[in-house]
Amino acid sequence: MRAVCALGVAASAVQVTPLQKVVEMLEGMLAKSKDEKHEEVVRFNTFKQWCDDTNNAKRATVKDEKHSISKLTASIEKDTATIAHLDDELARLNDDLAAWQGDLKAAAGIRKKENIDFMEQHKDYTTSIDQLNQAVESIKSHSHDAPQSSALLQLQNNKLIPTSAYRVLQAFLQSGDDGVPEANAYESQSGGGVEGLTEVCRKY
């Protein structure tokens, strides 16, 4: 009987009350909450550190980009001024080119006209040289045949023949078919005239 009573007292002594169960449950929840809080603090600090590092990096990047923007803005302004200067230079060169092309066209027209004049003058000189050669031969031979006399008459109207040569031609043409009336005077004139005509031929 005593043994049974002792067991009943021991069982009642180790029996947990509902209040104790609640306290134990609350203590467990408190410990779990503290652990979760610690983990959350660690995660928050880690995230905050990441945010701070990212913010600092972004600030540094923004600062560098602002500096780059300033440099690029200055470069753009400089290049814009250079473009304006080159545009002015290009316009000036285009004006010069247009003027040079106009001058070239005018010069080509002048050269064409001068070439035409030269060819006409060359033709006149060639004809004059032929006439002079015929005159020289006619005077040297004292001949008054028709072809040579015709050439001499043409020389009288040739503005390219010097005045000194005209006198010889006139004296020769006026001498007639029977020779020169005043032989000595004619020989003197013709001698100088032949030399003059020959000199003219050489100059041509």
Beta strands, then each sheet from edge to edge (+ up, - down):
end
